[in-house]
């Protein structure tokens, strides 16, 4: 608890204060304000009222507002850099009704254009040179000359223009991932998420990409959420994460992924006990994203096994080299 309080106090320093919403949200008009962050407080009040009306059965409230309707909220959890998805994952993991209602609020206020790629099946098309390997596709994206010189800086602000001006390129790579064995390929996607964080920084650069770490923590959330939601959304949720991964990777100007730098990293005698101590007692113990990244790698190793100690090596490399977050600008 002391560690969580420390992290909260640090995070609270940079968070915006609550603001009153322009109006209330009701059951009859709750979809009218989707994507408008000014209604954050109103959505919290609305979903908490729904929680009371449903006898504090938070799963029932999630079921009604995530999975039903013409364009269900579940298909836009990666908006806002995946924060609705990440929050929902923790809600299920901790069985927390408070986090669940906050996740619904985030899904509502961060809702944006990304939903259409999941809601409208016409965006999913068969392509040539399909593959089951996320890392193989990321290498193709890295080498795609059509994306050269697209942005002169890094950052999430590149995502909107990317889809506005180069939607066809993004979707061509998105559709290249052929899912034939969902369990194995989700495992591969978690491997790729770790590689995107741990194997992309430039030689000598000890700052890790703040935006790429969200691909790892959101991938962790997908793993938690999948067994908890209707089967008809399983592949859609994984593909939704994959769309975010591609968008963020391109927005960050497609850094080269050098998996070899992880595989050849010397961990010495360090193990997961060392990682846990680093996360809780180390220099960056108050950095929520640092702690969450280490935990996500540990959970991935426990879930899939750790052949070649890939996840451990990635965690030790990240933990030893980390000196803050980068990826914010030119």
N, C-alpha and C positions, 0 to 999 in steps of 0.2 A: 504493500500500500504506500509506503514512504516513497518508493521509486516512482510509482504512478503519480503521486502528488507532485513530485519534483518535475516530472515531464509536463504535467498540466500547467504548473506555474510558469514554466518556460514558454510553452505554446501560447498561453493566454496573453503574453506580452505583445504578440504580433497579430492577434485576432481582432477583427472588427467588433465593436460593441453592438448589442442588440438595438435594432431600430424598429419603431412601430411601422406596421404595414399600412398601405393606403386604404385598405378595407379588409373585411372579413372574407373567408372562404367557406362556402357551404357545399352540401352534398349535391346541390343542383347545378353549381357552377365551378366546381373545383378544377375542371380541365381548362377553363378559360384563362387561367393565370399561369399555366405551365411555362417554364422557362423565364419567369420574371422573379429575380432574386429579391425584389422589394417585398415579396409576399412570404418571405421565409418565416417570420413570426406567425403570420396568419395560418400557414400550412401546419406549423407545429401545433397550434391551438386546435385546428380542425382534426388532425389525425389523433391527437390526444383525446379529443371529445369522442371520436369514433371508437377509440380504445375502451373508453368507459361504457359506451353504448353496447359494446360487444363483450361485456363482462371481463375486461382486461385480457381477452384472448388475442394476444398480439399476432399470432400466426393467422388467425381468421381475418384480421384487418389487412395483413400483408396479402393474403389470398385475394381479397376483394379488389384491392387497388393496384397490385402488381400484375396480376395474371388475366384480368378480364377487360372486356371492351375492345373496340376496333383497333386501337393502337396501345397495347398494354405497356405500362411503365417499365416492365422487365426488359423491354427491348431498347432502353436508352439509359442503362446504368453506367455506361462508360463516359457519358458526358461529364464535364467538370473534371477532366483528367482522372476519371475512374473513381472519384470519391464516393458517389452513391453506392457503387459496387463494394468498395472497401468497407464502408460503414455497415452495409448489410451483412457482409461476411462476419464482422465482429458481433453483430446482433445475434446471429445464429450460433456463433462459437461460444458466446457468453450467455446465451439464452436470456437476452436483455430486452424487455419491452420498450425501455426508454431509447436504446440505440436503434431498435426497429422503427420507431416512429420518426426518429431523426433521419434515418436512412430514407424513409418515404419522403420526408421533407426535402432532402437533398435531391432525390430523383425528380421531384416535381419542379424545384427551382432551377436545377441545372439542365432540365430537358431541352434538347436542341435538335438540329437537323439530322444528327446521326441515327435517330430512330428509324428513318425511312429505309435505310439499307437493310434493316432486319424485318420491318413491317411489310415491305413491298418485295415479294419474291422475284420480281423482274430484275432486280439488281444482282441476283445470284445466277451466274451463267457458267456453262461449261467452257473451259479454256484448254488450249494446247499446252503441252509441257507442264501438266499438273504434277504435283509431288506431295508426298505425305510429310515432308520435313520442313518445319518452320525455319530452321537455320539456313537451309538451302535457299529458301525464298528470300530471306533477309540478305544473303550474299548477292542474290540477283538484284535486289533493290539497291544495295550498296554500289553495284556496278552499272546501274541503269543510267545511261548517259542523258536520257530525257529529263532526269532530275538534277543534272549538274547546274550549279549557279542559280538554283531556284530561290534561295534565301541568302541574305548577307549576314544573318544572325540566327541564333538559336532561340527557342522558346515556344510556349504553347500558343502564342499569338499567331504562329504560322499555320496552325491546323485549319482554321476557317478558310484562309486564302488557298491552301492546298486543295481542299475539296471544291472550292469555287472555280479554280482555274485548271486543275489537273485531276479531276475526279476519275476520269477514264484510266489513268495510270495507276492510281491507288487501287481501284476496283479490279484491275487486271491482275495485280499481285495478290489481292485479297482472295480472289476466286481461284488462284493457283493452288491454294492449300486444299488438297483432296482429303476429306475425312472418311476413312473406311473402317478404322478401328478407333473409336472415340477415346477409350481408356488409354491406349498406348500413345495416341497422338496428343492427348492432354498432358500426359507425362512429358512428351517431347516439348510441348509448349512451355512447361515449367522450366525445363532445362534451358530453353531459349531465353526465358525471362531472366534467369540467373546470369546467363552469358551476356545479355544486353547490359546488365549493370556492371558485372565484374570483369568483363573482357573488352571494354570499349574505350577506356581512358587512354590518352596519349602517353607515350613513354615519359616518365618523370613527373607526370601530372598526378598529384595526390588528391585532387578534388574529383568527386564522383558526380555523375549527372543526376540532378534533382528530379528531372522529368522521367528519366529511364527507371528510377527506383519505383515509381508508381506502377510501372508495368509488372514489377515483381510482386508488390503488395496487392495489386488487383488480381494477379494470377492466383495468389494465395487465397484471396476471397472467393474466386471461382471454385477452387477445390472444396472449400467449406460449403458453399451454397448448392452445388450440383445435387448432392443427395437429398436436399431439402425441398426441391422445387419439382413441379410436374415434368415428366420425361419429355414432353413435347418441346420444352424450352432448353433442353440440355445442349444440343448442338448449336442452337442459336446463341446461347450465352457464351460458349467457347469461341464462336466466330465473331461475336461482338467484341470480346477481348482482343482477338486477333486484329480486328479493324483498328482498335485503339493502338495496338502495338505498332502496326505499320505507320499510322499517322504520326505518332510521337517519334518514331525512329527517323522518319523523313523530316519532320519538323526540327529535329536535332541535327540535321545535316548529315545523316547516314554515317556515323562513325564506324570504322572498320572493327569487326568483331574478331578478336584474336583468341579463340578458345585455347590455343596452345599456351597462352600466358597464364591460364588457370591450371591447366593440366600439369604444367611443369613447375608450378609454384611449390616451394619447399615449406612445408608446414612444421617441420621439425617434430617435436613431441606434442604439439598442440592438438587438442581434441575438442569435442563439443562442450565439455565442462569449461575449458578455457574460453570458448566463445560466450557461454552464458555469463561467466564472470566479467568478461569485457563489456557485455551489453548492460549489465546491472551496475558495475562498479567502475567502469573505464572512464576515460576522459570525456567521451561523448554519450554518457549514460542518460543525459537530459535531452538528447536529440531524438525525438520520437521516430523520425524516418530511419535513422541509423539503427535503432533498436529493432524496429519492425522488419527491416531488411534482413538482419541477422536471424531473427526468429523465422522468417519465411523460408530462408535457406535450410535451417535446421528441420523445419517441418517437412520440407520437400524431401530431404534425405530420409526421414523417418517413414514417409509415405511410400516412396518408390525404391528405397534402398539406395546405396551410394557407391555404385560401381566406379572403381578408379578413384574414389574419394573426391569426385568432382565437386559436390556441394560443400564438403568440408574445406577443400582447397580454396573455393571461391569465397567462403565466409572468412577464412583466415587472411587471405589476400586483401579482401575488402576491409576487414577489421584492422589490419596492421598498416595499410596504406592510407586509410581515410584521414583527411584533414579538413573536411568541410564539403559543402555542396557547390557544384558548378553547373554549367549548361544554361545559364540565364541570358546570355547575350552573345555579342560577336566575339 
